[in-house]
Amino acid sequence: MTVMPLIEADIHCRVHNGQMTRFWLDTWIGEKPLCDLVQEFGSGHDPHATVAELWNGSRGWSWEKIPNLPPNIISFMQCRVMELDTNTPDEFYWKHDPTGKFSIKSAYNLIRRFANNVQEEVWYMIWKIKVPSKMKLLLWTICHEKVMGNAERKKRRLTSDSSCPLCGNDETTSHIFKTCPKARQIWNFIDNRGMGCNGDHTEMRRWVGDNLRKKKGRHDNNNWAATFAVTCWWIWRWRNNVAFGGDDLDTQYKVAWIKGSIAEIERAFDKNQVSTPSLMNTRDPLLKWNPAVDHEFTLNVDGSNKVMANRAGCGGVIRNNRGEWLGGFSYRTRPNNIEEIEAKAIEKGIQWAWGRGVRDLESKGVSNKQDFTRLNAEEMWMEAETYM
């Protein structure tokens, strides 16, 4: 945090002869300098002019030397008569001490109050983001600059090497999320203003706060706070994956995964927003296994995609219409979207069933879709009906 602007803003002037008080740049009327109220000085106006230079004892203010001010300020100044005392110099006083004198104690208390207010605001913004709690906790840790990279681990004597496993620089919290080339690549795809909005040397709490205050990102992203939190989370997860021996994934694949994760989180929170009385008192129907109505056997399948390990798999079980278990299978497949993985599970399930003499089969995935599959002795063919 830069301290001097905060201190200078609370040094006020008491006008006597007006020769030391700068009309525009010093705080002598109201709670801030008059220059903050002027859009543009224009040519011919001196921003360093003193109060004495702009006041004429016989006719008042020299309005021709004063750019346009807000009407309420003009009205106030027209009613203000300056009685300049040429023998008494202007006084500068510190408004946070009863004596008007600057003290280290009063400045420290001011900075502490300001820092506490900023800190409380950041915590409140983190708490409001509609993301899983684990992502909020990571942002909280980032603000404290206590993320367990190698630099922090070295401080705690957990390692002797503080270097980043991806680029060799010190693996500080700032490096992990902002300055590491791997992080920069992701931010540049997601939103290049989000990563560097305050520069590489910005304090992490301020960096997080500034990003959470942003209303939009690139491509009219209206939920930048959630996008920022999710991106930080996956930057940290992928870094851990590499640290524990996993492969580093392609940047474009990472970006696509982040966008998919954001969309999934938004859908989950949208469902939780339903609060009408008629729906609050209803319950979801009990999820349970149901036998096939018109078929002898039922195949239930599911698929899983493990992004961090770049692996995917699927499996299934077959029961008859009395619920008796016939058998099951599992299969490792190529990583892809979950719909294709489930389709592969159905394909493998049909092949598995065919080899065991099953000829009349209903297959079900977990994505609210049903495929009714009948196998005859000549060939395998599928009559599909889909229920959304």
Secondary structure as UniProt FT lines:
FT   HELIX           4..8
FT   TURN            9..10
FT   STRAND          11..14
FT   TURN            23..25
FT   HELIX           34..37
FT   TURN            43..44
FT   TURN            47..48
FT   HELIX           51..54
FT   STRAND          55..56
FT   TURN            57..59
FT   STRAND          60..61
FT   HELIX           63..65
FT   HELIX           71..78
FT   TURN            86..87
FT   STRAND          91..94
FT   TURN            95..96
FT   TURN            98..99
FT   HELIX           104..128
FT   HELIX           133..143
FT   TURN            144..145
FT   HELIX           150..155
FT   TURN            156..157
FT   TURN            165..167
FT   HELIX           173..174
FT   HELIX           175..179
FT   HELIX           181..190
FT   HELIX           192..195
FT   TURN            197..198
FT   TURN            200..201
FT   HELIX           204..213
FT   HELIX           218..220
FT   HELIX           224..243
FT   TURN            244..245
FT   HELIX           251..272
FT   HELIX           277..280
FT   STRAND          297..306
FT   TURN            307..310
FT   STRAND          311..320
FT   TURN            321..322
FT   STRAND          325..333
FT   HELIX           338..354
FT   TURN            355..357
FT   STRAND          360..364
FT   STRAND          370..375
FT   STRAND          380..383
//
